[in-house]
């Protein structure tokens, strides 16, 4: 081989090596970013589910707050937890065997 052919082969090998390195580095960056993006998508899904659960809980608590002000709820709490009854009420306790 002549000197000129060797230079051409070296130049082509160097160009090929640079192209392979650039493509490898690009693939590495895209792969790393893809895994990060996938992790963030999973977090987004989990947070969205938690938000929906908290909205349901908030609605339940709103209903409880509405009940607290009602007469029937106050009567229920007075009977169950405080043992209070109306003065003209007759209390019947079943006998246990």
C-alpha positions, 0 to 999 in steps of 0.5 A: 500500500502506498502512503496515500492509501494509508492516510485515506484508510486512517482518515476513514477509520478516524471518521468512523470512530468519531461517528460511532462515539457521537452516536453512542453518546447521543444514545446514552443521553436519550436513554438516561433522559427516557428513564428520568421521564418514565420515573416522572410519569410514574410519580405524576400518576401516583400524585394524581391518584392521591389527589383523587383520593383526597377529593373524595375524602374532602367531599365526605368531610364536607358532608359530615360538617353539614350533618353536624349542624343538623338537629338529627345529628345533634340528637344522635350524638346526645343519645349515643355518646352522652346518654341524654334523652327527652324528659317524656321518653320511656326507655326500654332496656331488653333483658339479657339472658 
